[in-house]
Amino acid sequence: MPRTTLLRQLLQQRHLTTHEAFAAQYERAATRLAELDRDPRLASLQVSPRQFDRWYGGELLTLPRPDACRVLEHMLGRPVSELFSTVYDGDSAHDCSDEPLTRRRAPSLPPPREDDENPLDIVTRTRQLTSSNVDDATLAFLDTTLESITSRYEQDGPYLLHPQAHQARRLAHTLLDGRQPPRVRRELFRLAARASGLLGYMAVNTGDFALSEAYCTEARDLSGEIGDLDTELWACGTLSFSLYYAGRYDEADACAAAAVERAPRHAQSIRLLANGRARALGKTGDRRAVGQVLGQALRLSDLHEVPVGLTPCISFEPYGRARTLANAVTSHVALRNTAQVLRDAEHIDDLVEHSCSSWSRSLVRLDVATTLLQQRTPDIEQAMALGREALRLCGDTPISSVYQRSRDLHEQAEAWRDHPAVRDYGDEFQTWSSQPAALAMASSAS
């Protein structure tokens, strides 16, 4: 004979004793709960005839799956531990008897507890708290996606990879609207922060500095919430990078300096010092400070034994020595330290030329070209030849840093506008900067 449960009694009272009637109410409750909990998976839950028969007949050895329990509790307003408990004679879902209390038979069991000491209720609640809308495979997929974007960035560029990074960020944010245990939620925060950080870096390269600042701030705040100092410092470095190319040099230095102060011996401080502080200080003309922060960056490089070669520009890993020296070159260009620029450029020439980064090769050429024009005896022919090489290396994937430096070289060379090499570079620059991406950067700069 079927066991009489509270669930059975409630369904009888509500005339939901057939599978069709029950399933319709259950699916409506699942849809409402999906909206309330922002968990779209719930909206697709259904109950098979066999499941209904087992629930209605009380033929359960264990409670239903956690999501099904959530819908039943929402639908019937009672904990599942009570819904699947046996109702004895004299008990009912709503005791409305008019019989005097003195004539009623005493219940065979004590009344249900009002606290959380019911074993089934404890087990159910634990399952709810540890349930997750994210599995390890999804986390691994997001992590692999971000690693792929980082490794392909200097070949494919921001325009091709932006949609993929945007989708990764959107997926992470959608999942964060659901329920996860702390370990999974922390990893989702880390991945969401890194997706935002990559989008912030891409926005700098495409010349959208306001968007970059928003993405970098999000990356910094999300990583800060979970104590992920590595990602937080990287996000601060990218924010400083954005402020630098927006022409806000004092702010770029202050942003990087504040992050270094938080963790002066951290490997991410190498980038903050070389890319964030030194270049901005070079633009403000502070020679002494530039020397100090570059020295600090190189000492940290020795401390952390970073790679000698040119690390990927968008990598979350610490700066390699060659990239630190490439930033030193840019800092000295701003200070017109021509001899130092040529020495550092020669030192990293082989490493840069054998890297996969056409942007880095282009930028170093533009720095050296600018320096050749700054010399006491300008080498106009060589400077313009390097400028043309830089434009060809960047080709049809322009980024804001190459655009700004090639434009600055063009403006500086105006002093020799009648020179054939200068005219040739000017023609090539005009053609290169007329492509849509470069035009958008020009509009942003103005």
Secondary structure, 3 states (H helix, E strand, C coil): CCCCEHHHHHHHHCCCCCHHHHHHHHHHHHHHHHHHHCCHHHHHCCCCHHHHHHHHHCCCCCCCCHHHHHHHHHHHCCCHHHHCCECCCCCCCCCCCCCCHHHCCCCCCCCCCCCCCCHHHHHHHHHHHHCCCCCHHHHHHHHHHHHHHHHHHHHHHHHHHHHHHHHHHHHHHHHHCCCCCHHHHHHHHHHHHHHHHHHHHHHHHCCCHHHHHHHHHHHHHHHHHCCCHHHHHHHHHHHHHHHHHCCCHHHHHHHHHHHHHHCCCCCCHHHHHHHHHHHHHHHHCCHHHHHHHHHHHHHHHHHHCCCCCCCCCCCCCCCCHHHHHHHHHHHHHHCCCHHHHHHHHHHHHHHHHCCCCHHHHHHHHHHHHHHHHHCCCCCHHHHHHHHHHHHHHHCCCCCHHHHHHHHHHHHHHHHHCCCHHHHHHHHHHHHHCCCHHHHHHHHHHC
